[in-house]
Amino acid sequence: PLFSWSIPLIHSNRGSRASLRLASSESHPKCTIQDGTWEANGCVIKLDANNAVTCSPSERQPVKTLLSILQRLCGPDAPFLAEESIIAGHRSGEGLIHEIDTFPLEPIGPATFIFGYSNSDDESQNAHLSILVHPAIHQRVVSLLTTILSSDSDAN
């Protein structure tokens, strides 16, 4: 093996502690590998929502729109949806995307969520949501979002 390293073949449902213990073995040193490339070069899906400033700023209607979409994909009790620092855009949130309205069943894959805000020239507040997903689930997530957005527009 290259540099006398080998990849441990272990069951994928073991915890990280067991993997690190096997990788740091004195008699047969090994390494662990995690696909982190998608976090740096992943597929970003960007959603924009805007609202005229006619409503009070406390309503934050564009954010409510984005949150309602995420609640359908990640479940109403997703931990990152309750953290104000994530919704305010100060930190990113991580969660698991599921099929529409099936939480906690039918998971699709992990995602990173980043909120952002801006004001446009026509005095409207814009909220942005960037969803970073693995390339293997990108098309599925896009189709789920398209389904949600088309069903919401049909309802209005």
C-alpha positions as CSV (number, residue, x, y, z in Angstrom):
1,P,0.0,0.0,0.0
2,L,1.0,3.6,-0.6
3,F,2.9,5.0,2.4
4,S,1.9,1.7,4.2
5,W,-1.6,3.1,4.8
6,S,-4.7,1.0,4.2
7,I,-8.4,1.8,4.3
8,P,-10.2,-0.1,7.0
9,L,-13.2,-2.0,5.7
10,I,-15.7,-1.7,8.5
11,H,-19.4,-1.5,8.8
12,S,-20.6,2.0,8.0
13,N,-23.0,2.2,10.9
14,R,-20.2,2.2,13.5
15,G,-19.6,5.4,15.3
16,S,-16.7,7.7,14.7
17,R,-15.0,6.7,17.9
18,A,-14.8,3.0,16.7
19,S,-13.4,4.1,13.4
20,L,-10.8,6.3,14.9
21,R,-9.8,3.6,17.3
22,L,-9.3,1.2,14.4
23,A,-7.4,3.8,12.3
24,S,-5.0,4.6,15.2
25,S,-4.0,1.0,15.7
26,E,-0.4,0.6,16.7
27,S,0.1,-2.8,15.0
28,H,-1.6,-1.9,11.7
29,P,-2.0,1.8,11.2
30,K,-4.9,2.8,9.0
31,C,-6.7,5.9,8.0
32,T,-10.3,6.9,7.6
33,I,-11.7,8.7,4.6
34,Q,-14.7,11.0,4.4
35,D,-16.1,12.6,1.2
36,G,-15.9,16.3,2.1
37,T,-15.4,17.6,-1.4
38,W,-19.1,18.5,-1.8
39,E,-18.8,20.8,1.2
40,A,-16.3,22.9,-0.7
41,N,-17.4,22.3,-4.3
42,G,-20.9,21.2,-3.8
43,C,-24.1,22.0,-5.7
44,V,-25.7,25.2,-4.3
45,I,-29.4,25.7,-4.7
46,K,-30.4,29.3,-4.1
47,L,-33.9,30.4,-3.2
48,D,-35.0,34.1,-3.1
49,A,-38.0,35.5,-1.5
50,N,-39.0,39.1,-1.3
51,N,-41.7,41.3,0.2
52,A,-42.7,44.9,0.0
53,V,-41.9,47.0,3.1
54,T,-45.6,47.7,3.5
55,C,-45.8,45.1,6.3
56,S,-44.1,45.6,9.6
57,P,-40.4,44.4,9.8
58,S,-41.4,42.1,12.7
59,E,-43.4,39.9,10.3
60,R,-40.4,38.9,8.2
61,Q,-42.7,37.5,5.6
62,P,-39.9,36.4,3.1
63,V,-38.2,34.4,5.9
64,K,-41.5,32.7,6.8
65,T,-41.9,31.7,3.2
66,L,-38.5,30.0,3.1
67,L,-39.0,28.4,6.5
68,S,-42.3,26.9,5.5
69,I,-40.5,25.3,2.5
70,L,-37.8,23.9,4.8
71,Q,-40.4,22.6,7.3
72,R,-41.9,20.5,4.5
73,L,-38.5,19.0,3.6
74,C,-36.7,18.8,7.0
75,G,-39.6,18.5,9.4
76,P,-41.3,21.1,11.6
77,D,-39.0,20.4,14.5
78,A,-35.6,20.6,12.7
79,P,-33.2,22.0,15.2
80,F,-31.6,24.6,12.9
81,L,-35.1,26.1,12.1
82,A,-35.3,27.2,15.8
83,E,-31.9,28.8,16.0
84,E,-32.2,32.6,15.6
85,S,-28.5,33.0,14.7
86,I,-28.9,30.6,11.7
87,I,-32.1,32.3,10.5
88,A,-30.4,35.7,11.0
89,G,-27.6,34.6,8.6
90,H,-24.8,34.7,11.2
91,R,-24.2,30.9,11.0
92,S,-25.0,28.1,8.7
93,G,-27.3,25.2,9.7
94,E,-27.1,21.6,8.9
95,G,-30.0,19.2,8.5
96,L,-31.3,16.2,6.7
97,I,-33.6,16.6,3.7
98,H,-36.5,14.2,3.4
99,E,-39.2,13.6,0.8
100,I,-42.0,16.2,1.0
101,D,-44.0,16.0,4.2
102,T,-42.6,12.6,5.2
103,F,-40.4,13.6,8.1
104,P,-38.9,11.5,9.8
105,L,-39.3,8.9,7.1
106,E,-37.7,8.7,3.6
107,P,-34.5,10.7,4.1
108,I,-32.7,11.8,1.0
109,G,-29.4,13.3,2.3
110,P,-27.6,15.9,4.4
111,A,-27.6,19.6,3.5
112,T,-26.1,22.9,4.7
113,F,-28.5,25.9,4.9
114,I,-27.3,29.5,4.7
115,F,-29.7,32.4,5.1
116,G,-29.0,35.9,3.8
117,Y,-30.8,39.3,3.5
118,S,-30.7,42.4,1.3
119,N,-32.8,45.4,0.6
120,S,-33.5,46.3,-3.0
121,D,-34.0,49.7,-4.7
122,D,-37.7,49.4,-4.7
123,E,-37.9,49.3,-0.9
124,S,-38.5,45.6,-0.6
125,Q,-36.7,43.2,1.7
126,N,-35.2,40.2,0.1
127,A,-34.3,36.9,1.9
128,H,-32.0,34.4,0.3
129,L,-31.5,30.8,1.2
130,S,-28.6,28.8,-0.1
131,I,-28.9,25.0,0.2
132,L,-25.6,23.2,-0.3
133,V,-26.1,19.5,-1.1
134,H,-24.1,16.6,-2.4
135,P,-24.1,16.3,-6.2
136,A,-25.7,12.8,-6.0
137,I,-28.9,14.3,-4.5
138,H,-28.9,17.7,-6.2
139,Q,-31.4,16.9,-9.0
140,R,-33.8,15.2,-6.5
141,V,-33.7,18.2,-4.2
142,V,-34.3,20.6,-7.1
143,S,-37.3,18.5,-8.2
144,L,-38.7,18.5,-4.6
145,L,-38.4,22.3,-4.4
146,T,-40.0,22.7,-7.8
147,T,-42.9,20.6,-6.7
148,I,-43.3,22.6,-3.5
149,L,-43.1,25.9,-5.3
150,S,-45.5,24.9,-8.0
151,S,-48.0,23.5,-5.5
152,D,-47.8,26.8,-3.5
153,S,-48.3,28.9,-6.6
154,D,-51.3,26.7,-7.7
155,A,-52.9,27.2,-4.2
156,N,-52.7,31.0,-4.6
